[in-house]
Amino acid sequence: MHTLEQLRAGSLNGARHLKLCENLTTFPLEILNLKETLEVLDLTGNQLSALPDALAECTKLRILFCSENHFTALPEVLGRCPALSMVGFKANRIEMVSPKSLPAKLRWLILTDNAIDRLPDELGQCTSLQKLMLAGNRLTALPASLVHCQRLELLRIAANRIEAFPTWLLALPRLAWLAYAGNPFAGEWEPKRANSVADIPWQELELGALLGQGASGAIHRATWRPAAGQPVALALKLFKGAVTSDGLPAAEMKAALAAGQHAALIGVLGRVDDHPSGIPALGMTLVSPHMQNLAGPPSLDSCTRDIYPEGLALSLSAALAMVRNVASAAAHLHRLGVMHGDLYGHNLLHDGEGAVLLGDFGAASCYPLADAVLAAALERLEVRAFGCLLEELLALCPAKAAECESLHRLANECQRPEVALRPSFAEIGSRLDDALCSLRTERAPLMG
């Protein structure tokens, strides 16, 4: 974090990154003194409502964050910033998005939690677009021109007012992470009945240490002491009510309950409906501390691909076991008409030996199994996300190229641009079983 005082004193001259959060109501023109070097500008958490036309003079500006301000329109000057590729205006009051506000090199656009009811057709001309985050607006439809954004990989349109599912999305060759819960069309697709779980009275819970906190809520260690029965240690997720980057916490809760039980999913033990403040909560399986996050989320530069810990290496047998477990969990979800929507390494916990747990249903969406064509297309959309994960894990294996040849071929097939030609999760599971069997056969003499 920097200060306005530092900026005005000239001590930030030559800076490439600048972050100011000082309750600003007007754009500090001293920022323009950095126009020759500034690449990343973060003005999140102020009270700004306008940007100066001179911002276009910042010819190296690649990334601009102006979330949690008071903008009512996406500033048109953005479209004149020659290097700008990432734009974040989450949680403002934006109602208008002008075609002139769209930078030519746009890769990543965040307009979550605003009041936008229409997007310009010109958005389809942003052919470098990879990531588009629109959850929590008032959209009734998407511009059909988005079909020209052939590089689009992640799309968040949850918690809008979209009347009909835009089926042309299913033909996008690179789309892998999609969230659409909380729209009128999805209302009929939500599970009519959640899987049976216990009702956990709030008064029977003892809240413990905070285990973690995310966009949709906080997770605490807790002990459930039922009136009849033994105490149960669990993880208690207390949901927030606000819109997240993926959608609404209520939709996450529904999807988690619909997902049921699977060995590679973080299990749901029960729901809490009587929190004193009315907060919805879920009791979940307490995960062993030996299980660690596999990856970190994508960076500003990687955009859609996870960041793995430096030096992380996996044996081929461990990586194979992990992806087999993930494929099994994904197949289980799709048999229930649930798309995870965020099938990523950063949502996996692992022990380094092949055990893995998939969590975080914040981007999950449900779909009707009765519509076989739609169901198959949505499953194969998520298969591409699996293909990216398989590719990333293979890169962490110091195995011989010949041992991984069939797996690299599978990863490529999962990412085929022709969506209908990708394998199903059932087929993927079968092929991974064959690969595991072959690996064990080849190495058995060595182990003997």
C-alpha positions as CSV (number, residue, x, y, z in Angstrom):
1,M,0.0,0.0,0.0
2,H,1.3,3.5,-0.9
3,T,0.3,6.9,0.4
4,L,-0.8,10.1,-1.3
5,E,1.9,11.8,0.6
6,Q,4.6,9.6,-0.9
7,L,3.2,10.2,-4.4
8,R,3.2,14.0,-3.9
9,A,6.7,14.0,-2.5
10,G,8.0,12.3,-5.6
11,S,9.3,9.3,-3.7
12,L,7.3,6.9,-6.0
13,N,8.7,8.3,-9.2
14,G,9.4,5.5,-11.7
15,A,7.0,3.1,-9.9
16,R,5.4,0.4,-12.0
17,H,2.8,-0.6,-9.4
18,L,0.7,1.9,-7.4
19,K,-2.0,1.2,-4.8
20,L,-3.9,4.0,-3.0
21,C,-6.8,3.6,-0.5
22,E,-7.3,6.9,1.3
23,N,-11.1,7.6,0.9
24,L,-10.3,9.5,-2.3
25,T,-13.2,11.4,-3.9
26,T,-11.2,12.7,-6.8
27,F,-8.5,11.1,-8.9
28,P,-5.1,12.4,-7.8
29,L,-3.5,14.0,-10.9
30,E,-0.1,13.3,-9.4
31,I,-0.6,9.7,-10.6
32,L,-0.1,11.0,-14.1
33,N,3.5,11.8,-13.2
34,L,4.1,8.0,-13.5
35,K,2.6,7.8,-17.0
36,E,5.9,6.6,-18.5
37,T,6.3,3.6,-16.1
38,L,2.9,2.8,-14.4
39,E,1.7,-0.8,-15.3
40,V,-0.7,-1.6,-12.4
41,L,-3.0,0.9,-10.7
42,D,-5.2,-0.2,-7.8
43,L,-7.6,2.4,-6.5
44,T,-10.0,-0.1,-4.7
45,G,-11.9,1.1,-1.7
46,N,-12.2,4.8,-2.3
47,Q,-15.1,7.1,-3.3
48,L,-14.2,7.8,-6.9
49,S,-16.8,8.3,-9.6
50,A,-14.7,9.5,-12.5
51,L,-11.3,9.1,-14.1
52,P,-9.5,11.9,-16.1
53,D,-9.2,11.7,-19.9
54,A,-5.4,12.0,-19.4
55,L,-5.3,8.5,-18.0
56,A,-4.9,7.4,-21.6
57,E,-1.4,8.9,-21.5
58,C,-0.3,6.1,-19.2
59,T,0.7,4.1,-22.2
60,K,2.1,1.1,-20.2
61,L,-0.9,0.7,-17.9
62,R,-1.9,-3.0,-18.1
63,I,-4.1,-3.5,-15.0
64,L,-6.6,-1.2,-13.4
65,F,-8.6,-1.9,-10.2
66,C,-11.3,0.5,-9.2
67,S,-13.6,-1.8,-7.1
68,E,-15.6,-0.6,-4.2
69,N,-16.0,3.0,-5.5
70,H,-18.9,5.1,-6.6
71,F,-18.8,4.8,-10.4
72,T,-22.2,4.7,-12.2
73,A,-20.7,4.1,-15.7
74,L,-17.6,2.3,-16.9
75,P,-15.3,5.2,-17.8
76,E,-14.8,5.7,-21.6
77,V,-11.2,6.6,-21.1
78,L,-10.4,2.9,-20.5
79,G,-11.0,2.3,-24.2
80,R,-8.2,4.7,-25.1
81,C,-5.6,3.1,-22.8
82,P,-3.4,1.3,-25.4
83,A,-2.0,-1.4,-23.1
84,L,-4.9,-2.0,-20.8
85,S,-5.9,-5.7,-20.6
86,M,-7.4,-6.2,-17.1
87,V,-10.2,-4.0,-15.7
88,G,-11.8,-4.5,-12.3
89,F,-14.8,-2.4,-11.2
90,K,-16.5,-4.8,-8.8
91,A,-19.0,-3.5,-6.3
92,N,-19.7,0.0,-7.7
93,R,-23.0,1.4,-8.9
94,I,-22.4,0.9,-12.6
95,E,-25.5,0.9,-14.8
96,M,-23.9,1.8,-18.1
97,V,-21.2,0.1,-20.1
98,S,-20.4,2.1,-23.2
99,P,-18.7,0.5,-26.2
100,K,-16.1,3.2,-26.0
101,S,-15.1,1.9,-22.5
102,L,-13.7,-1.4,-23.8
103,P,-10.0,-1.6,-24.3
104,A,-8.8,-3.2,-27.5
105,K,-6.5,-5.7,-25.6
106,L,-9.0,-6.6,-22.9
107,R,-8.3,-10.1,-21.4
108,W,-10.1,-9.9,-18.0
109,L,-13.1,-7.8,-17.2
110,I,-14.6,-7.8,-13.7
111,L,-18.0,-6.1,-13.3
112,T,-19.3,-8.2,-10.4
113,D,-22.0,-6.7,-8.1
114,N,-23.2,-3.7,-10.0
115,A,-26.5,-2.7,-11.6
116,I,-25.8,-3.4,-15.3
117,D,-28.9,-4.5,-17.3
118,R,-27.3,-4.5,-20.8
119,L,-23.8,-5.0,-22.3
120,P,-22.8,-3.6,-25.7
121,D,-22.6,-5.8,-28.7
122,E,-19.1,-4.5,-29.2
123,L,-18.0,-6.7,-26.3
124,G,-17.8,-9.4,-28.9
125,Q,-15.0,-7.5,-30.7
126,C,-12.8,-8.1,-27.6
127,T,-11.3,-11.3,-29.1
128,S,-8.5,-11.5,-26.6
129,L,-11.1,-11.9,-23.7
130,Q,-10.4,-14.9,-21.5
131,K,-12.2,-14.1,-18.2
132,L,-15.5,-12.3,-17.8
133,M,-17.1,-11.8,-14.4
134,L,-20.6,-10.5,-14.4
135,A,-22.3,-12.1,-11.3
136,G,-24.7,-10.0,-9.3
137,N,-26.0,-7.6,-12.0
138,R,-29.4,-7.1,-13.7
139,L,-28.6,-8.6,-17.1
140,T,-31.6,-10.1,-18.9
141,A,-29.5,-11.5,-21.7
142,L,-25.9,-11.7,-23.0
143,P,-24.9,-10.1,-26.3
144,A,-24.9,-12.8,-28.9
145,S,-21.7,-11.3,-30.3
146,L,-19.8,-12.9,-27.4
147,V,-19.8,-16.0,-29.6
148,H,-16.8,-14.3,-31.4
149,C,-14.8,-14.4,-28.1
150,Q,-13.2,-17.7,-29.0
151,R,-10.6,-17.4,-26.3
152,L,-13.1,-17.0,-23.4
153,E,-12.3,-19.6,-20.7
154,L,-14.1,-18.4,-17.6
155,L,-17.6,-16.8,-17.4
156,R,-19.5,-15.8,-14.3
157,I,-23.2,-14.8,-15.0
158,A,-24.8,-16.0,-11.8
159,A,-27.3,-13.9,-9.8
160,N,-28.6,-12.0,-12.8
161,R,-32.0,-11.8,-14.5
162,I,-31.3,-13.9,-17.6
163,E,-34.5,-15.5,-18.9
164,A,-33.1,-18.2,-21.2
165,F,-29.8,-20.1,-21.1
166,P,-27.6,-18.8,-23.9
167,T,-27.0,-22.2,-25.6
168,W,-24.4,-20.7,-28.0
169,L,-22.0,-20.6,-25.0
170,L,-21.7,-24.4,-25.4
171,A,-19.9,-24.0,-28.7
172,L,-17.1,-21.8,-27.4
173,P,-14.0,-23.9,-27.9
174,R,-12.1,-22.8,-24.7
175,L,-14.9,-22.2,-22.1
176,A,-14.1,-24.4,-19.1
177,W,-15.4,-22.6,-16.0
178,L,-19.0,-21.4,-16.0
179,A,-21.3,-20.3,-13.2
180,Y,-25.0,-19.4,-13.9
181,A,-27.0,-20.2,-10.8
182,G,-29.5,-17.6,-9.5
183,N,-31.0,-16.7,-12.9
184,P,-34.7,-17.1,-13.8
185,F,-33.9,-19.9,-16.3
186,A,-31.9,-21.8,-13.7
187,G,-34.7,-21.6,-11.1
188,E,-36.4,-24.6,-12.6
189,W,-33.0,-26.5,-12.8
190,E,-32.2,-26.3,-9.1
191,P,-32.6,-29.6,-7.2
192,K,-36.1,-30.0,-6.0
193,R,-34.9,-31.9,-3.0
194,A,-31.4,-31.8,-1.4
195,N,-29.7,-34.9,-0.3
196,S,-30.7,-35.9,3.3
197,V,-28.5,-34.4,5.9
198,A,-28.9,-33.8,9.6
199,D,-30.5,-30.7,11.1
200,I,-27.9,-29.3,13.5
201,P,-29.4,-27.0,16.2
202,W,-27.2,-24.0,16.8
203,Q,-27.4,-24.5,20.6
204,E,-25.7,-27.9,20.2
205,L,-22.6,-26.3,18.6
206,E,-19.4,-25.1,20.3
207,L,-17.6,-22.7,17.9
208,G,-13.8,-23.0,17.9
209,A,-10.9,-21.5,16.0
210,L,-11.2,-19.9,12.6
211,L,-9.9,-22.3,10.0
212,G,-10.2,-20.2,6.9
213,Q,-12.2,-17.4,5.2
214,G,-13.3,-17.0,1.6
215,A,-15.5,-14.9,-0.5
216,S,-18.7,-16.7,0.5
217,G,-18.1,-17.2,4.2
218,A,-15.9,-18.2,7.1
219,I,-15.1,-21.8,8.3
220,H,-14.6,-22.5,11.9
221,R,-13.6,-25.6,13.8
222,A,-16.6,-26.7,15.8
223,T,-18.0,-29.4,18.1
224,W,-21.5,-30.7,17.7
225,R,-22.9,-32.1,20.9
226,P,-26.2,-33.7,20.0
227,A,-28.7,-34.3,22.7
228,A,-28.5,-38.0,22.0
229,G,-25.2,-39.3,20.8
230,Q,-21.4,-38.7,21.0
231,P,-19.8,-35.3,20.2
232,V,-18.7,-34.8,16.6
233,A,-15.8,-32.6,15.5
234,L,-16.6,-30.8,12.3
235,A,-15.9,-27.7,10.2
236,L,-18.7,-25.2,10.3
237,K,-19.1,-22.8,7.3
238,L,-21.0,-19.6,8.1
239,F,-22.2,-18.1,4.9
240,K,-22.2,-14.4,4.1
241,G,-25.2,-12.8,2.4
242,A,-23.3,-10.7,-0.2
243,V,-22.7,-11.5,-3.8
244,T,-19.3,-13.1,-4.4
245,S,-17.3,-13.2,-7.6
246,D,-19.0,-16.5,-8.4
247,G,-22.6,-15.8,-7.4
248,L,-24.8,-16.1,-4.3
249,P,-23.9,-18.1,-1.2
250,A,-27.4,-19.5,-1.1
251,A,-26.7,-21.2,-4.5
252,E,-23.5,-22.6,-3.1
253,M,-25.3,-24.1,-0.2
254,K,-27.9,-25.7,-2.4
255,A,-25.3,-27.2,-4.7
256,A,-23.2,-28.6,-1.8
257,L,-26.3,-30.3,-0.4
258,A,-27.3,-31.6,-3.8
259,A,-23.8,-33.1,-4.3
260,G,-24.2,-35.8,-1.7
261,Q,-21.4,-38.0,-0.5
262,H,-18.3,-39.1,-2.4
263,A,-14.9,-40.1,-1.1
264,A,-13.2,-37.3,-3.1
265,L,-15.6,-34.5,-2.0
266,I,-15.5,-32.7,1.3
267,G,-18.6,-34.1,2.9
268,V,-21.6,-32.2,4.3
269,L,-22.8,-33.5,7.7
270,G,-25.7,-31.2,8.3
271,R,-27.2,-27.8,8.0
272,V,-27.9,-25.1,10.6
273,D,-31.1,-23.2,10.1
274,D,-31.5,-21.4,13.4
275,H,-28.4,-19.2,13.7
276,P,-29.2,-16.3,16.0
277,S,-28.5,-13.8,13.2
278,G,-30.3,-15.9,10.5
279,I,-27.0,-16.8,8.9
280,P,-27.2,-20.1,6.9
281,A,-24.5,-22.6,7.9
282,L,-23.3,-26.0,6.9
283,G,-21.5,-28.6,9.1
284,M,-18.8,-30.3,7.0
285,T,-16.3,-33.0,7.5
286,L,-13.2,-31.9,9.4
287,V,-10.3,-32.4,7.0
288,S,-7.0,-33.8,8.2
289,P,-4.2,-31.2,8.6
290,H,-2.1,-33.4,6.4
291,M,-4.2,-32.4,3.5
292,Q,-2.8,-29.2,1.9
293,N,-4.0,-26.9,-0.9
294,L,-2.6,-28.2,-4.2
295,A,-2.3,-24.8,-5.8
296,G,-2.9,-21.1,-5.5
297,P,-5.5,-19.3,-7.7
298,P,-4.5,-17.7,-11.0
299,S,-2.3,-14.6,-10.9
300,L,-2.9,-11.4,-12.7
301,D,-0.5,-12.6,-15.4
302,S,-1.6,-16.2,-15.7
303,C,-5.3,-15.1,-15.8
304,T,-7.0,-18.5,-15.9
305,R,-4.3,-20.9,-14.9
306,D,-3.4,-21.8,-11.3
307,I,-0.1,-21.1,-9.6
308,Y,1.6,-24.1,-8.1
309,P,4.1,-24.0,-5.2
310,E,7.7,-23.6,-6.4
311,G,9.5,-27.0,-6.2
312,L,6.3,-29.1,-6.0
313,A,6.9,-32.5,-7.6
314,L,4.5,-35.5,-7.7
315,S,5.2,-39.1,-8.5
316,L,3.4,-40.3,-11.6
317,S,1.5,-42.8,-9.5
318,A,0.4,-40.0,-7.1
319,A,-0.7,-37.7,-9.9
320,L,-2.6,-40.5,-11.6
321,A,-4.4,-41.4,-8.4
322,M,-5.3,-37.8,-7.8
323,V,-6.8,-37.2,-11.3
324,R,-8.6,-40.5,-11.1
325,N,-10.2,-39.4,-7.8
326,V,-11.1,-36.0,-9.3
327,A,-12.6,-37.6,-12.4
328,S,-14.7,-39.9,-10.2
329,A,-16.0,-37.0,-8.1
330,A,-16.8,-35.0,-11.2
331,A,-18.6,-38.0,-12.7
332,H,-20.6,-38.4,-9.5
333,L,-21.6,-34.7,-9.6
334,H,-22.7,-34.8,-13.3
335,R,-24.8,-37.9,-12.6
336,L,-26.7,-35.7,-10.2
337,G,-27.0,-32.8,-12.7
338,V,-24.4,-30.6,-10.8
339,M,-21.6,-28.8,-12.5
340,H,-18.8,-27.7,-10.1
341,G,-18.0,-24.6,-12.2
342,D,-14.6,-24.1,-10.6
343,L,-12.7,-27.4,-11.2
344,Y,-9.2,-26.1,-10.4
345,G,-6.1,-27.1,-8.4
346,H,-6.7,-24.3,-5.9
347,N,-10.0,-26.0,-4.9
348,L,-8.2,-29.4,-4.2
349,L,-6.7,-30.6,-1.0
350,H,-4.1,-33.4,-1.3
351,D,-1.7,-35.4,0.8
352,G,1.0,-35.8,-1.9
353,E,0.3,-39.6,-2.2
354,G,-2.8,-39.5,-4.3
355,A,-5.6,-38.8,-1.8
356,V,-7.5,-35.7,-2.8
357,L,-10.6,-33.7,-1.8
358,L,-12.6,-31.3,-4.0
359,G,-14.3,-28.5,-2.2
360,D,-15.8,-25.0,-2.8
361,F,-19.1,-25.1,-4.5
362,G,-19.3,-21.3,-4.9
363,A,-19.5,-21.5,-8.7
364,A,-21.6,-24.6,-8.9
365,S,-24.7,-24.7,-11.0
366,C,-27.4,-27.4,-11.5
367,Y,-28.9,-28.6,-14.8
368,P,-31.8,-30.9,-16.0
369,L,-30.6,-34.4,-16.7
370,A,-33.8,-34.9,-18.7
371,D,-32.3,-32.6,-21.4
372,A,-29.7,-35.1,-22.6
373,V,-28.1,-32.7,-25.2
374,L,-27.7,-29.9,-22.7
375,A,-26.4,-32.2,-20.0
376,A,-23.8,-33.8,-22.2
377,A,-22.6,-30.4,-23.4
378,L,-22.3,-29.0,-19.9
379,E,-20.4,-32.0,-18.7
380,R,-17.9,-31.7,-21.6
381,L,-17.5,-28.1,-20.9
382,E,-16.2,-29.0,-17.5
383,V,-14.1,-31.8,-19.0
384,R,-12.0,-29.1,-20.5
385,A,-11.3,-27.8,-17.0
386,F,-10.3,-31.3,-16.1
387,G,-8.0,-31.4,-19.1
388,C,-6.2,-28.3,-17.9
389,L,-5.8,-29.8,-14.5
390,L,-4.4,-33.0,-15.9
391,E,-2.0,-31.1,-18.0
392,E,-0.8,-29.1,-15.0
393,L,-0.2,-32.2,-12.8
394,L,1.7,-34.0,-15.5
395,A,4.0,-31.0,-15.7
396,L,4.8,-31.6,-12.0
397,C,5.8,-35.3,-12.7
398,P,9.5,-36.1,-13.3
399,A,8.4,-39.2,-15.1
400,K,9.7,-40.5,-18.4
401,A,8.0,-39.1,-21.5
402,A,6.9,-42.5,-22.7
403,E,5.1,-43.2,-19.4
404,C,3.0,-40.0,-19.8
405,E,2.3,-40.2,-23.5
406,S,-1.2,-41.7,-23.1
407,L,-2.0,-39.2,-20.4
408,H,-0.9,-36.2,-22.5
409,R,-3.0,-37.5,-25.3
410,L,-6.0,-37.7,-22.9
411,A,-5.4,-34.1,-21.7
412,N,-5.4,-32.9,-25.3
413,E,-8.6,-34.8,-26.0
414,C,-10.3,-33.2,-23.0
415,Q,-9.3,-29.8,-24.4
416,R,-10.5,-30.3,-28.0
417,P,-12.1,-27.2,-29.4
418,E,-15.0,-29.4,-30.7
419,V,-16.9,-29.7,-27.5
420,A,-18.9,-32.8,-28.5
421,L,-15.8,-34.7,-29.3
422,R,-14.4,-34.6,-25.8
423,P,-14.7,-37.7,-23.6
424,S,-17.2,-37.9,-20.8
425,F,-16.0,-38.2,-17.2
426,A,-17.0,-41.9,-17.2
427,E,-14.8,-42.5,-20.2
428,I,-12.0,-40.5,-18.6
429,G,-12.3,-42.6,-15.5
430,S,-12.0,-45.8,-17.5
431,R,-8.9,-44.7,-19.3
432,L,-7.3,-43.5,-16.1
433,D,-8.0,-47.0,-14.6
434,D,-6.2,-48.5,-17.5
435,A,-3.3,-46.1,-17.1
436,L,-3.0,-47.0,-13.3
437,C,-3.2,-50.7,-14.1
438,S,-0.4,-50.4,-16.7
439,L,1.8,-48.4,-14.4
440,R,1.5,-51.0,-11.6
441,T,2.2,-53.8,-14.1
442,E,5.3,-52.0,-15.5
443,R,6.7,-51.3,-12.0
444,A,5.8,-54.6,-10.3
445,P,9.2,-56.3,-11.1
446,L,11.1,-53.3,-9.8
447,M,9.1,-53.5,-6.5
448,G,9.7,-57.2,-6.3
